[in-house]
């Protein structure tokens, strides 16, 4: 990555012996650490997420990039062996962290907010003798311009990033995109999502290997043939592709939006971030709703989105709904997942 890309923090876990050292360091503590609910089954959510993250044995050097040892992978590394390595990556430290989270949840109880659980969790980490950075600041840059500030909830032993949540659902794509961003910025490979918001605390391992695949495009019939602002569309597409080339996949939508703004500004493309959707009805009067899509040159909607896997159908359906209410015919969605950029051209006749 060039100097203009997102700056990264030093990685204390890059030494080849780090994984073994960490394993020995924490193995003596495990007998007293309680288990946290964890999905390691072959068909479980974690296993499916890992399989969906593109662990492939055939890749070129440019397409297959691994950030950060402790294990040095090569492009023809056997997939089964690689998954086994991921299963054991900082396994003992992972177990110790889970125990601290479990104890925090047990002490606080059900029904509190994330900051309170996090305080108890952090204190448990310290009392276990773990090196834990609380609310570690991270910064991202694009073309030498700072585009985002973040705070990682915990960076433990400079090896594992932990994001604590207190939500009454399973983890959502936004949570994974957030953790992927922190892993990319720090060059770390292992992250933990911990949810204190249910009747028991739950944890999911997230392994991030930067495997870049080619972008894909999908255009509705009639999109290009009925579009009168082709030059503007070309400039927007060039801007999106420039961002993809510079940042790559796996970041949070916040970063992509900030980078696309820079590109659109340089190309002097007019766009409006504050788009209000009216709902016209003779029976019910409601205020217009602000959306997170942009209006480009008064001609089409642009959505900049990011997540873990393929884009949700929900986002395509809401694009069509917004176009209908705005009496527009064209929308463009740029969606980054953990492996690639996906472009969708939506035509609403």
C-alpha positions in Angstrom: 0.0 0.0 0.0 1.3 3.4 -0.9 1.9 6.2 1.6 -1.3 7.8 0.5 -3.3 4.8 1.6 -4.7 4.3 5.0 -1.8 4.6 7.5 -1.3 1.6 9.7 0.0 1.1 13.2 3.0 -0.9 14.2 2.2 -4.6 14.8 3.8 -6.1 17.8 2.6 -9.6 16.7 4.5 -9.8 13.5 7.4 -11.8 14.8 7.3 -15.4 13.7 7.6 -16.7 17.3 4.8 -14.5 18.6 1.9 -17.0 18.4 3.9 -19.7 20.2 5.1 -17.2 22.8 1.6 -15.9 23.5 0.2 -19.5 23.6 2.8 -20.5 26.3 2.3 -17.3 28.2 -1.4 -17.8 28.7 -1.8 -21.6 28.8 -1.0 -21.7 32.5 -4.1 -19.5 33.2 -6.7 -21.5 31.4 -7.8 -23.9 34.1 -9.7 -21.2 35.9 -11.1 -19.3 32.9 -14.8 -19.9 32.3 -16.1 -20.5 28.8 -18.0 -18.0 26.7 -20.7 -19.1 24.3 -18.7 -19.6 21.0 -19.7 -21.0 17.6 -16.9 -23.3 16.3 -19.0 -26.0 14.7 -18.3 -26.9 11.1 -21.6 -25.5 10.0 -21.6 -22.7 12.5 -21.8 -19.0 11.7 -18.1 -18.5 12.3 -17.1 -21.3 10.1 -19.4 -20.0 7.3 -18.0 -16.5 7.7 -14.5 -17.9 7.4 -15.3 -19.9 4.3 -17.0 -16.9 2.8 -13.9 -14.7 3.3 -12.2 -16.3 0.3 -9.7 -18.8 1.6 -8.5 -20.0 -1.8 -5.3 -21.8 -2.7 -4.9 -20.4 -6.2 -4.0 -16.7 -6.3 -1.5 -14.5 -8.0 0.9 -12.4 -5.9 -1.1 -9.3 -6.6 -4.4 -10.9 -5.8 -3.4 -12.7 -2.6 -2.0 -10.5 0.2 -1.6 -11.7 3.8 -1.0 -9.0 6.4 1.0 -10.2 9.2 2.3 -13.1 10.4 2.9 -14.8 13.0 2.4 -17.4 10.2 3.8 -16.6 6.8 1.4 -17.9 4.2 2.1 -18.5 0.5 -0.3 -18.5 -2.4 -0.5 -22.3 -2.7 -1.0 -22.9 1.1 -3.4 -25.8 1.5 -6.9 -24.5 2.4 -7.5 -27.1 5.1 -4.2 -26.5 6.8 -4.8 -22.7 6.6 -8.2 -23.0 8.3 -6.6 -25.1 11.0 -4.0 -22.4 11.6 -6.7 -19.8 11.8 -8.5 -22.0 14.4 -5.4 -22.0 16.6 -4.3 -18.4 16.0 -3.9 -17.0 19.5 -6.2 -19.6 20.8 -5.1 -19.4 24.4 -5.2 -15.6 24.5 -8.6 -15.7 22.8 -9.8 -18.1 25.5 -8.5 -15.8 28.2 -10.2 -12.7 26.7 -13.5 -14.7 26.5 -13.2 -15.5 30.2 -12.8 -11.8 31.1 -15.9 -11.0 29.0 -17.9 -13.8 30.6 -17.0 -12.6 34.1 -17.9 -9.0 33.2 -21.4 -10.2 32.0 -21.9 -12.4 35.1 -21.1 -9.5 37.4 -23.1 -6.8 35.6 -26.1 -8.9 34.6 -28.6 -8.6 31.7 -29.9 -5.4 30.4 -27.2 -2.7 30.6 -25.5 -0.6 28.0 -22.2 -1.3 26.2 -20.0 1.3 28.1 -20.8 -0.3 31.5 -20.0 -3.8 30.3 -16.9 -2.5 28.6 -15.6 -0.9 31.8 -15.9 -4.2 33.8 -14.4 -6.2 30.8 -11.4 -3.9 30.6 -10.8 -4.1 34.3 -10.9 -7.9 34.1 -8.3 -7.8 31.4 -6.0 -5.7 33.5 -6.4 -7.8 36.6 -5.5 -10.9 34.5 -2.2 -9.2 33.7 -3.0 -8.6 30.1 -1.8 -5.6 28.1 -5.0 -4.0 27.0 -5.4 -0.6 25.2 -8.7 0.9 26.0 -10.4 2.9 23.2 -7.2 2.8 21.1 -7.2 5.7 18.6 -6.9 4.9 14.9 -6.7 7.2 11.9 -7.2 6.6 8.2 -5.8 8.7 5.3 -6.6 9.0 1.6 -4.2 10.9 -0.7 -2.4 12.3 2.3 -5.7 13.7 3.7 -7.1 12.3 7.0 -10.5 11.0 6.3 -11.5 9.2 9.5 -10.8 8.8 13.2 -11.7 5.6 15.0 -11.5 4.1 18.5 -10.9 0.3 18.8 -12.6 -0.8 22.0 -9.6 -3.0 23.0 -6.3 -4.0 21.5 -5.1 -6.9 23.7 -1.4 -7.8 23.8 -1.0 -6.0 20.4 -2.5 -9.2 18.9 -6.3 -9.2 19.1 -8.8 -6.4 18.5 -12.0 -6.7 20.5 -15.2 -4.8 19.7 -17.8 -4.9 22.5 -21.5 -4.5 21.7 -24.7 -4.6 23.6 -27.3 -5.3 21.0 -30.4 -7.5 21.1 -29.7 -9.2 17.8 -26.9 -11.2 16.2 -24.0 -9.3 14.7 -24.9 -7.2 11.6 -22.8 -6.4 8.5 -21.9 -3.0 10.0 -20.2 -4.7 13.0 -18.1 -6.9 10.7 -17.1 -3.9 8.5 -16.1 -1.9 11.5 -13.9 -4.7 12.8 -12.4 -5.4 9.4 -11.5 -1.7 9.2 -9.6 -1.8 12.5 -7.8 -5.0 11.5 -6.7 -3.4 8.2 -5.5 -0.2 9.9 -3.5 -2.1 12.5 -2.2 -5.0 10.3 -3.6 -7.5 12.8 -5.4 -10.7 11.7 -7.6 -11.7 14.5 -10.6 -9.8 15.9 -13.3 -10.6 18.4 -16.9 -9.4 18.4 -18.4 -9.7 21.8 -22.1 -9.1 22.4 -23.4 -8.3 25.9 -26.9 -7.5 24.8 -28.5 -10.9 25.0 -29.3 -13.3 27.8 -25.8 -14.6 27.7 -22.6 -13.0 26.4 -21.5 -14.2 22.9 -18.2 -14.0 21.1 -17.2 -14.5 17.5 -13.8 -14.8 16.0 -13.1 -12.8 12.9 -10.0 -13.7 10.8 -9.1 -11.1 8.2 -6.8 -12.1 5.4 -6.7 -9.5 2.6 -7.6 -11.4 -0.4 -8.5 -9.1 -3.3 -10.8 -10.3 -6.1 -11.8 -8.4 -9.2 -14.8 -6.1 -9.1 -18.1 -7.1 -10.5 -20.8 -5.0 -12.2 -24.6 -5.6 -12.7 -26.7 -3.2 -14.8 -30.5 -3.3 -15.1 -31.8 -3.5 -18.6 -32.3 0.0 -20.0 -30.0 1.7 -17.5 -27.4 2.9 -20.0 -29.7 3.3 -23.0 -32.1 5.5 -21.2 -29.5 7.6 -19.3 -28.9 11.2 -20.4 -26.0 12.0 -18.1 -23.4 9.5 -19.4 -20.4 11.8 -18.9 -21.3 12.4 -15.3 -21.8 8.7 -14.7 -18.4 8.0 -16.2 -16.7 10.5 -13.9 -18.5 9.0 -10.9 -17.5 5.4 -11.9 -13.9 6.6 -12.4 -14.0 8.1 -8.9 -15.3 4.9 -7.3 -12.7 2.7 -9.1 -9.9 5.1 -8.1 -11.0 4.7 -4.4 -11.1 0.9 -4.8 -7.7 0.9 -6.4 -6.3 3.0 -3.6 -8.0 1.5 -0.5 -9.0 -2.0 -1.6 -11.9 -4.0 0.0 -12.6 -4.5 3.7 -13.1 -1.0 5.1 -16.1 0.6 6.7 -18.5 2.6 4.5 -17.4 5.7 6.4 -14.0 5.6 4.8 -15.2 4.9 1.3 -17.7 7.8 1.5 -14.9 10.2 2.6 -12.6 9.0 -0.1 -15.3 9.2 -2.8 -16.0 12.8 -1.7 -12.4 13.7 -2.3 -12.5 12.2 -5.8 -15.8 13.9 -6.7 -14.5 17.2 -5.5 -11.4 16.9 -7.6 -13.6 16.1 -10.6 -16.0 19.0 -9.7 -19.0 16.8 -9.7 -22.1 18.3 -8.0 -23.7 16.1 -5.4 -26.0 16.5 -2.4 -25.5 14.5 0.7 -28.7 15.7 2.4 -31.4 13.9 0.4 -35.0 14.0 1.7 -37.5 11.4 0.6 -41.1 12.6 0.5 -44.1 10.2 0.9 -47.0 11.8 -1.0 -50.4 10.7 0.3 -53.8 12.4 0.5 -54.7 10.4 3.6 -51.6 10.7 5.8 -49.2 13.6 6.2 -45.7 12.7 7.2 -42.4 14.7 7.1 -39.8 13.7 4.4 -37.2 11.3 5.6 -33.5 11.9 5.2 -31.6 9.0 3.6 -27.9 8.0 3.5 -27.8 8.1 -0.3 -26.5 11.0 -2.4 -28.1 12.9 -5.2 -25.6 13.3 -8.1 -26.0 16.2 -10.5 -29.7 16.2 -9.8 -29.9 13.1 -12.1 -29.4 9.9 -10.1 -29.0 8.5 -6.6 -25.6 7.1 -5.4 -25.2 4.7 -2.5 -21.8 4.0 -1.0 -22.1 0.9 1.2 -19.9 -1.8 2.8 -20.3 -5.1 4.6 -19.0 -8.6 5.1 -20.5 -10.7 2.4 -22.6 -10.0 -0.7 -24.9 -7.0 -0.6 -28.3 -7.3 0.9 -31.3 -7.4 -1.3 -32.8 -4.9 1.1 -30.5 -2.2 -0.2 -31.5 -2.8 -3.8 -35.2 -2.7 -2.9 -34.8 0.5 -0.9 -33.0 2.1 -3.8 -35.9 1.3 -6.0 -38.3 2.7 -3.4 -36.4 5.9 -3.1 -36.2 6.4 -6.8 -40.0 5.9 -7.1 -40.7 8.5 -4.4 -38.2 11.0 -5.9 -39.6 10.3 -9.4 -36.1 9.4 -10.6 -35.2 6.5 -13.0 -31.6 5.7 -12.1 -29.6 4.7 -9.1 -26.0 3.5 -8.6 -24.8 1.3 -5.7 -21.1 0.9 -4.9 -20.7 -1.9 -2.4 -17.5 -3.1 -0.9 -17.3 -6.4 1.0 -14.3 -8.2 2.5 -13.0 -9.2 -0.9 -14.2 -7.0 -3.7 -16.1 -4.0 -5.1 -19.6 -4.7 -6.5 -21.4 -2.1 -8.7 -25.1 -2.2 -9.3 -26.9 0.0 -11.8 -30.6 0.3 -10.9 -33.1 1.4 -13.5 -36.6 2.3 -12.2 -38.9 2.8 -15.3 
